[in-house]
Amino acid sequence: MNDGGQRRYGPLGRALVIIPTYNEAENIKPIVSRVRAAVPDAHVLVADDNSPDGTGKTADEIAASDDQVHVLHRKGKEGLGAAYLAGFRWGIEHGYGVLVEMDADGSHQPEELPRLLTALKGADLVLGSRWVPGGRVVNWPKHREVLSRGGSTYSRVLLGVPIRDVTGGFRAFRAETLEGLGLEDVASQGYCFQVDLARRAVEAGYNVVEVPITFVERELGDSKMSRDIVVEALWRVTAWGVGSRANKLLGRKPS
Protein backbone atom coordinates (compact mmCIF):
# COMPACT_ATOMS: atom_id res chain seq x y z
CA MET A 1 0.00 0.00 0.00
CA ASN A 2 0.99 3.63 -0.35
CA ASP A 3 2.13 4.82 3.08
CA GLY A 4 3.50 8.24 2.24
CA GLY A 5 6.70 6.94 0.70
CA GLN A 6 7.78 5.01 3.82
CA ARG A 7 7.15 1.50 2.49
CA ARG A 8 10.15 -0.81 2.38
CA TYR A 9 10.03 -2.71 -0.89
CA GLY A 10 11.45 -6.20 -0.97
CA PRO A 11 13.33 -7.83 -3.85
CA LEU A 12 11.37 -8.32 -7.04
CA GLY A 13 11.79 -12.06 -7.48
CA ARG A 14 11.55 -13.87 -10.82
CA ALA A 15 9.84 -12.01 -13.65
CA LEU A 16 7.28 -13.53 -16.01
CA VAL A 17 6.42 -11.67 -19.22
CA ILE A 18 2.88 -12.62 -20.28
CA ILE A 19 2.15 -12.30 -24.00
CA PRO A 20 -1.47 -12.98 -25.02
CA THR A 21 -1.87 -14.14 -28.60
CA TYR A 22 -4.56 -14.65 -31.19
CA ASN A 23 -3.34 -15.05 -34.78
CA GLU A 24 0.17 -13.69 -34.14
CA ALA A 25 2.15 -16.41 -35.95
CA GLU A 26 4.23 -13.81 -37.79
CA ASN A 27 5.11 -11.91 -34.63
CA ILE A 28 5.52 -14.40 -31.80
CA LYS A 29 9.00 -15.71 -32.60
CA PRO A 30 10.68 -12.28 -33.00
CA ILE A 31 8.96 -10.78 -29.95
CA VAL A 32 9.93 -13.70 -27.69
CA SER A 33 13.49 -13.51 -29.01
CA ARG A 34 13.67 -9.80 -28.22
CA VAL A 35 12.31 -10.30 -24.70
CA ARG A 36 14.85 -13.04 -23.99
CA ALA A 37 17.67 -10.79 -25.26
CA ALA A 38 16.50 -7.71 -23.34
CA VAL A 39 15.95 -9.45 -19.99
CA PRO A 40 17.77 -12.81 -20.09
CA ASP A 41 16.69 -13.80 -16.57
CA ALA A 42 12.97 -13.30 -17.28
CA HIS A 43 10.63 -16.09 -18.28
CA VAL A 44 7.96 -15.76 -20.99
CA LEU A 45 4.41 -17.14 -20.95
CA VAL A 46 2.57 -17.16 -24.29
CA ALA A 47 -1.17 -17.31 -23.54
CA ASP A 48 -2.69 -18.41 -26.83
CA ASP A 49 -6.44 -18.39 -27.47
CA ASN A 50 -6.38 -21.40 -29.85
CA SER A 51 -5.21 -19.26 -32.78
CA PRO A 52 -6.30 -20.78 -36.11
CA ASP A 53 -3.11 -19.51 -37.79
CA GLY A 54 -0.90 -21.85 -35.73
CA THR A 55 0.51 -19.34 -33.24
CA GLY A 56 0.18 -21.90 -30.44
CA LYS A 57 2.16 -24.50 -32.38
CA THR A 58 4.91 -21.99 -33.11
CA ALA A 59 5.03 -21.05 -29.43
CA ASP A 60 5.34 -24.74 -28.51
CA GLU A 61 8.30 -25.04 -30.86
CA ILE A 62 10.00 -22.06 -29.20
CA ALA A 63 9.32 -23.49 -25.72
CA ALA A 64 10.73 -26.87 -26.73
CA SER A 65 14.15 -25.28 -27.29
CA ASP A 66 14.07 -22.78 -24.38
CA ASP A 67 13.10 -23.81 -20.86
CA GLN A 68 12.40 -20.18 -19.93
CA VAL A 69 9.51 -20.01 -22.42
CA HIS A 70 6.15 -21.51 -21.50
CA VAL A 71 2.83 -21.83 -23.35
CA LEU A 72 -0.68 -21.65 -21.92
CA HIS A 73 -3.17 -23.08 -24.42
CA ARG A 74 -6.68 -21.71 -23.98
CA LYS A 75 -9.86 -23.13 -25.48
CA GLY A 76 -10.77 -20.20 -27.69
CA LYS A 77 -10.88 -16.46 -28.18
CA GLU A 78 -12.15 -15.01 -24.90
CA GLY A 79 -10.56 -11.57 -24.97
CA LEU A 80 -7.47 -9.81 -23.69
CA GLY A 81 -8.63 -9.49 -20.11
CA ALA A 82 -9.41 -13.19 -19.73
CA ALA A 83 -6.04 -14.13 -21.23
CA TYR A 84 -4.15 -11.87 -18.82
CA LEU A 85 -6.13 -13.12 -15.82
CA ALA A 86 -5.27 -16.70 -16.77
CA GLY A 87 -1.64 -15.69 -17.17
CA PHE A 88 -1.60 -13.92 -13.80
CA ARG A 89 -3.02 -16.99 -12.08
CA TRP A 90 -0.46 -19.25 -13.78
CA GLY A 91 2.41 -16.94 -12.81
CA ILE A 92 1.37 -16.57 -9.18
CA GLU A 93 0.82 -20.34 -8.84
CA HIS A 94 4.35 -20.92 -10.19
CA GLY A 95 5.96 -18.50 -7.76
CA TYR A 96 6.88 -15.51 -9.93
CA GLY A 97 7.39 -12.23 -8.08
CA VAL A 98 6.77 -9.94 -11.06
CA LEU A 99 4.09 -10.27 -13.75
CA VAL A 100 4.50 -8.19 -16.92
CA GLU A 101 1.87 -7.40 -19.55
CA MET A 102 3.20 -7.08 -23.10
CA ASP A 103 1.60 -7.14 -26.57
CA ALA A 104 2.71 -9.73 -29.13
CA ASP A 105 2.75 -7.38 -32.10
CA GLY A 106 5.94 -5.44 -31.32
CA SER A 107 4.16 -2.25 -30.31
CA HIS A 108 5.71 -2.62 -26.84
CA GLN A 109 9.48 -2.52 -27.12
CA PRO A 110 11.09 -5.33 -25.08
CA GLU A 111 14.26 -3.25 -24.94
CA GLU A 112 12.40 -0.84 -22.64
CA LEU A 113 11.40 -3.56 -20.18
CA PRO A 114 14.50 -3.05 -17.97
CA ARG A 115 13.28 0.52 -17.36
CA LEU A 116 9.95 -0.76 -16.05
CA LEU A 117 11.60 -3.37 -13.83
CA THR A 118 14.04 -0.84 -12.40
CA ALA A 119 11.15 1.49 -11.51
CA LEU A 120 9.25 -1.41 -9.91
CA LYS A 121 11.96 -1.71 -7.23
CA GLY A 122 10.31 1.30 -5.57
CA ALA A 123 6.70 0.83 -6.66
CA ASP A 124 3.76 -1.58 -6.62
CA LEU A 125 2.80 -1.15 -10.28
CA VAL A 126 4.70 0.45 -13.16
CA LEU A 127 2.96 1.61 -16.32
CA GLY A 128 4.75 2.16 -19.60
CA SER A 129 3.28 5.51 -20.66
CA ARG A 130 2.95 7.13 -24.06
CA TRP A 131 1.60 10.36 -22.64
CA VAL A 132 4.21 11.45 -20.08
CA PRO A 133 7.27 13.54 -21.03
CA GLY A 134 9.59 11.34 -23.07
CA GLY A 135 6.80 9.01 -24.18
CA ARG A 136 5.68 8.90 -27.80
CA VAL A 137 3.93 6.91 -30.52
CA VAL A 138 5.37 5.96 -33.91
CA ASN A 139 3.44 5.39 -37.17
CA TRP A 140 0.03 6.00 -35.64
CA PRO A 141 -2.69 7.73 -37.68
CA LYS A 142 -3.94 10.89 -36.01
CA HIS A 143 -7.38 9.45 -35.22
CA ARG A 144 -5.80 6.62 -33.19
CA GLU A 145 -3.78 9.09 -31.16
CA VAL A 146 -6.84 11.26 -30.56
CA LEU A 147 -8.86 8.21 -29.49
CA SER A 148 -6.14 6.99 -27.10
CA ARG A 149 -5.41 10.39 -25.57
CA GLY A 150 -9.11 11.12 -25.29
CA GLY A 151 -9.83 7.76 -23.64
CA SER A 152 -7.09 8.28 -21.07
CA THR A 153 -8.19 11.84 -20.33
CA TYR A 154 -11.85 10.82 -19.99
CA SER A 155 -10.92 7.95 -17.66
CA ARG A 156 -8.52 10.06 -15.59
CA VAL A 157 -11.02 12.85 -15.03
CA LEU A 158 -14.11 10.71 -14.47
CA LEU A 159 -12.39 8.19 -12.19
CA GLY A 160 -10.09 10.66 -10.45
CA VAL A 161 -6.93 8.61 -11.07
CA PRO A 162 -3.63 10.52 -11.39
CA ILE A 163 -2.42 8.50 -14.39
CA ARG A 164 -1.65 10.01 -17.79
CA ASP A 165 -1.87 6.76 -19.81
CA VAL A 166 -4.69 4.80 -18.18
CA THR A 167 -5.36 2.57 -21.21
CA GLY A 168 -1.78 1.49 -21.91
CA GLY A 169 -1.00 -2.24 -21.82
CA PHE A 170 2.76 -2.37 -21.14
CA ARG A 171 2.85 -2.92 -17.36
CA ALA A 172 4.85 -4.55 -14.58
CA PHE A 173 3.09 -5.68 -11.39
CA ARG A 174 4.45 -7.09 -8.18
CA ALA A 175 2.67 -10.38 -7.53
CA GLU A 176 1.36 -9.14 -4.18
CA THR A 177 -0.14 -6.11 -5.92
CA LEU A 178 -2.18 -8.32 -8.24
CA GLU A 179 -3.27 -10.46 -5.30
CA GLY A 180 -4.63 -7.32 -3.62
CA LEU A 181 -6.70 -6.10 -6.57
CA GLY A 182 -9.66 -8.49 -6.30
CA LEU A 183 -9.09 -10.08 -9.69
CA GLU A 184 -11.77 -12.71 -9.09
CA ASP A 185 -14.50 -10.23 -10.03
CA VAL A 186 -12.78 -8.57 -13.01
CA ALA A 187 -14.93 -9.04 -16.13
CA SER A 188 -13.71 -6.21 -18.36
CA GLN A 189 -11.82 -6.71 -21.64
CA GLY A 190 -9.63 -4.74 -24.04
CA TYR A 191 -8.58 -1.24 -23.08
CA CYS A 192 -11.25 -1.33 -20.41
CA PHE A 193 -9.37 -4.12 -18.64
CA GLN A 194 -6.33 -1.87 -18.37
CA VAL A 195 -8.41 0.99 -16.97
CA ASP A 196 -10.03 -1.39 -14.49
CA LEU A 197 -6.74 -2.65 -13.04
CA ALA A 198 -5.27 0.86 -12.87
CA ARG A 199 -8.27 2.28 -10.98
CA ARG A 200 -8.29 -0.69 -8.59
CA ALA A 201 -4.60 -0.12 -7.83
CA VAL A 202 -5.14 3.58 -7.12
CA GLU A 203 -8.25 2.96 -5.00
CA ALA A 204 -6.35 0.31 -3.00
CA GLY A 205 -3.62 2.84 -2.21
CA TYR A 206 -0.85 1.19 -4.18
CA ASN A 207 2.08 3.24 -5.46
CA VAL A 208 1.58 3.48 -9.24
CA VAL A 209 4.46 4.90 -11.30
CA GLU A 210 4.57 5.82 -14.99
CA VAL A 211 7.72 5.64 -17.11
CA PRO A 212 7.97 6.88 -20.70
CA ILE A 213 7.90 4.39 -23.56
CA THR A 214 7.90 4.52 -27.34
CA PHE A 215 4.84 2.75 -28.75
CA VAL A 216 5.32 1.50 -32.32
CA GLU A 217 2.37 0.57 -34.51
CA ARG A 218 2.41 -3.08 -35.61
CA GLU A 219 3.91 -3.94 -38.99
CA LEU A 220 2.56 -7.50 -39.34
CA GLY A 221 -0.87 -8.99 -38.67
CA ASP A 222 -4.18 -7.34 -37.91
CA SER A 223 -5.06 -4.99 -35.06
CA LYS A 224 -7.49 -6.35 -32.46
CA MET A 225 -9.06 -2.92 -31.93
CA SER A 226 -12.79 -2.92 -32.60
CA ARG A 227 -15.88 -0.80 -32.10
CA ASP A 228 -17.09 -3.19 -29.39
CA ILE A 229 -13.91 -2.64 -27.37
CA VAL A 230 -14.35 1.12 -27.51
CA VAL A 231 -18.05 0.93 -26.58
CA GLU A 232 -17.35 -1.39 -23.65
CA ALA A 233 -14.66 0.95 -22.33
CA LEU A 234 -16.94 3.98 -22.62
CA TRP A 235 -19.90 2.53 -20.74
CA ARG A 236 -17.86 0.74 -18.07
CA VAL A 237 -15.72 3.79 -17.30
CA THR A 238 -18.84 5.95 -17.14
CA ALA A 239 -20.52 3.46 -14.78
CA TRP A 240 -17.44 3.28 -12.55
CA GLY A 241 -17.14 7.06 -12.45
CA VAL A 242 -20.79 7.61 -11.58
CA GLY A 243 -20.65 4.85 -8.96
CA SER A 244 -17.49 6.28 -7.39
CA ARG A 245 -19.00 9.75 -7.11
CA ALA A 246 -22.19 8.31 -5.61
CA ASN A 247 -20.15 6.38 -3.04
CA LYS A 248 -18.31 9.55 -2.03
CA LEU A 249 -21.56 11.45 -1.63
CA LEU A 250 -23.01 8.64 0.51
CA GLY A 251 -19.79 8.18 2.48
CA ARG A 252 -19.26 4.59 1.30
CA LYS A 253 -15.98 2.88 0.44
CA PRO A 254 -15.33 2.06 -3.24
CA SER A 255 -16.85 -1.26 -4.27
C-alpha positions in Angstrom: 0.0 0.0 0.0 1.0 3.6 -0.4 2.1 4.8 3.1 3.5 8.2 2.2 6.7 6.9 0.7 7.8 5.0 3.8 7.2 1.5 2.5 10.1 -0.8 2.4 10.0 -2.7 -0.9 11.5 -6.2 -1.0 13.3 -7.8 -3.8 11.4 -8.3 -7.0 11.8 -12.1 -7.5 11.5 -13.9 -10.8 9.8 -12.0 -13.7 7.3 -13.5 -16.0 6.4 -11.7 -19.2 2.9 -12.6 -20.3 2.2 -12.3 -24.0 -1.5 -13.0 -25.0 -1.9 -14.1 -28.6 -4.6 -14.6 -31.2 -3.3 -15.0 -34.8 0.2 -13.7 -34.1 2.2 -16.4 -36.0 4.2 -13.8 -37.8 5.1 -11.9 -34.6 5.5 -14.4 -31.8 9.0 -15.7 -32.6 10.7 -12.3 -33.0 9.0 -10.8 -29.9 9.9 -13.7 -27.7 13.5 -13.5 -29.0 13.7 -9.8 -28.2 12.3 -10.3 -24.7 14.9 -13.0 -24.0 17.7 -10.8 -25.3 16.5 -7.7 -23.3 15.9 -9.5 -20.0 17.8 -12.8 -20.1 16.7 -13.8 -16.6 13.0 -13.3 -17.3 10.6 -16.1 -18.3 8.0 -15.8 -21.0 4.4 -17.1 -20.9 2.6 -17.2 -24.3 -1.2 -17.3 -23.5 -2.7 -18.4 -26.8 -6.4 -18.4 -27.5 -6.4 -21.4 -29.8 -5.2 -19.3 -32.8 -6.3 -20.8 -36.1 -3.1 -19.5 -37.8 -0.9 -21.9 -35.7 0.5 -19.3 -33.2 0.2 -21.9 -30.4 2.2 -24.5 -32.4 4.9 -22.0 -33.1 5.0 -21.0 -29.4 5.3 -24.7 -28.5 8.3 -25.0 -30.9 10.0 -22.1 -29.2 9.3 -23.5 -25.7 10.7 -26.9 -26.7 14.2 -25.3 -27.3 14.1 -22.8 -24.4 13.1 -23.8 -20.9 12.4 -20.2 -19.9 9.5 -20.0 -22.4 6.1 -21.5 -21.5 2.8 -21.8 -23.4 -0.7 -21.6 -21.9 -3.2 -23.1 -24.4 -6.7 -21.7 -24.0 -9.9 -23.1 -25.5 -10.8 -20.2 -27.7 -10.9 -16.5 -28.2 -12.2 -15.0 -24.9 -10.6 -11.6 -25.0 -7.5 -9.8 -23.7 -8.6 -9.5 -20.1 -9.4 -13.2 -19.7 -6.0 -14.1 -21.2 -4.2 -11.9 -18.8 -6.1 -13.1 -15.8 -5.3 -16.7 -16.8 -1.6 -15.7 -17.2 -1.6 -13.9 -13.8 -3.0 -17.0 -12.1 -0.5 -19.2 -13.8 2.4 -16.9 -12.8 1.4 -16.6 -9.2 0.8 -20.3 -8.8 4.3 -20.9 -10.2 6.0 -18.5 -7.8 6.9 -15.5 -9.9 7.4 -12.2 -8.1 6.8 -9.9 -11.1 4.1 -10.3 -13.7 4.5 -8.2 -16.9 1.9 -7.4 -19.6 3.2 -7.1 -23.1 1.6 -7.1 -26.6 2.7 -9.7 -29.1 2.7 -7.4 -32.1 5.9 -5.4 -31.3 4.2 -2.3 -30.3 5.7 -2.6 -26.8 9.5 -2.5 -27.1 11.1 -5.3 -25.1 14.3 -3.3 -24.9 12.4 -0.8 -22.6 11.4 -3.6 -20.2 14.5 -3.1 -18.0 13.3 0.5 -17.4 9.9 -0.8 -16.0 11.6 -3.4 -13.8 14.0 -0.8 -12.4 11.2 1.5 -11.5 9.3 -1.4 -9.9 12.0 -1.7 -7.2 10.3 1.3 -5.6 6.7 0.8 -6.7 3.8 -1.6 -6.6 2.8 -1.2 -10.3 4.7 0.4 -13.2 3.0 1.6 -16.3 4.7 2.2 -19.6 3.3 5.5 -20.7 2.9 7.1 -24.1 1.6 10.4 -22.6 4.2 11.4 -20.1 7.3 13.5 -21.0 9.6 11.3 -23.1 6.8 9.0 -24.2 5.7 8.9 -27.8 3.9 6.9 -30.5 5.4 6.0 -33.9 3.4 5.4 -37.2 0.0 6.0 -35.6 -2.7 7.7 -37.7 -3.9 10.9 -36.0 -7.4 9.5 -35.2 -5.8 6.6 -33.2 -3.8 9.1 -31.2 -6.8 11.3 -30.6 -8.9 8.2 -29.5 -6.1 7.0 -27.1 -5.4 10.4 -25.6 -9.1 11.1 -25.3 -9.8 7.8 -23.6 -7.1 8.3 -21.1 -8.2 11.8 -20.3 -11.8 10.8 -20.0 -10.9 7.9 -17.7 -8.5 10.1 -15.6 -11.0 12.8 -15.0 -14.1 10.7 -14.5 -12.4 8.2 -12.2 -10.1 10.7 -10.4 -6.9 8.6 -11.1 -3.6 10.5 -11.4 -2.4 8.5 -14.4 -1.7 10.0 -17.8 -1.9 6.8 -19.8 -4.7 4.8 -18.2 -5.4 2.6 -21.2 -1.8 1.5 -21.9 -1.0 -2.2 -21.8 2.8 -2.4 -21.1 2.9 -2.9 -17.4 4.8 -4.5 -14.6 3.1 -5.7 -11.4 4.4 -7.1 -8.2 2.7 -10.4 -7.5 1.4 -9.1 -4.2 -0.1 -6.1 -5.9 -2.2 -8.3 -8.2 -3.3 -10.5 -5.3 -4.6 -7.3 -3.6 -6.7 -6.1 -6.6 -9.7 -8.5 -6.3 -9.1 -10.1 -9.7 -11.8 -12.7 -9.1 -14.5 -10.2 -10.0 -12.8 -8.6 -13.0 -14.9 -9.0 -16.1 -13.7 -6.2 -18.4 -11.8 -6.7 -21.6 -9.6 -4.7 -24.0 -8.6 -1.2 -23.1 -11.2 -1.3 -20.4 -9.4 -4.1 -18.6 -6.3 -1.9 -18.4 -8.4 1.0 -17.0 -10.0 -1.4 -14.5 -6.7 -2.6 -13.0 -5.3 0.9 -12.9 -8.3 2.3 -11.0 -8.3 -0.7 -8.6 -4.6 -0.1 -7.8 -5.1 3.6 -7.1 -8.2 3.0 -5.0 -6.3 0.3 -3.0 -3.6 2.8 -2.2 -0.8 1.2 -4.2 2.1 3.2 -5.5 1.6 3.5 -9.2 4.5 4.9 -11.3 4.6 5.8 -15.0 7.7 5.6 -17.1 8.0 6.9 -20.7 7.9 4.4 -23.6 7.9 4.5 -27.3 4.8 2.8 -28.8 5.3 1.5 -32.3 2.4 0.6 -34.5 2.4 -3.1 -35.6 3.9 -3.9 -39.0 2.6 -7.5 -39.3 -0.9 -9.0 -38.7 -4.2 -7.3 -37.9 -5.1 -5.0 -35.1 -7.5 -6.4 -32.5 -9.1 -2.9 -31.9 -12.8 -2.9 -32.6 -15.9 -0.8 -32.1 -17.1 -3.2 -29.4 -13.9 -2.6 -27.4 -14.4 1.1 -27.5 -18.0 0.9 -26.6 -17.3 -1.4 -23.6 -14.7 1.0 -22.3 -16.9 4.0 -22.6 -19.9 2.5 -20.7 -17.9 0.7 -18.1 -15.7 3.8 -17.3 -18.8 5.9 -17.1 -20.5 3.5 -14.8 -17.4 3.3 -12.5 -17.1 7.1 -12.4 -20.8 7.6 -11.6 -20.6 4.8 -9.0 -17.5 6.3 -7.4 -19.0 9.8 -7.1 -22.2 8.3 -5.6 -20.1 6.4 -3.0 -18.3 9.5 -2.0 -21.6 11.4 -1.6 -23.0 8.6 0.5 -19.8 8.2 2.5 -19.3 4.6 1.3 -16.0 2.9 0.4 -15.3 2.1 -3.2 -16.9 -1.3 -4.3 
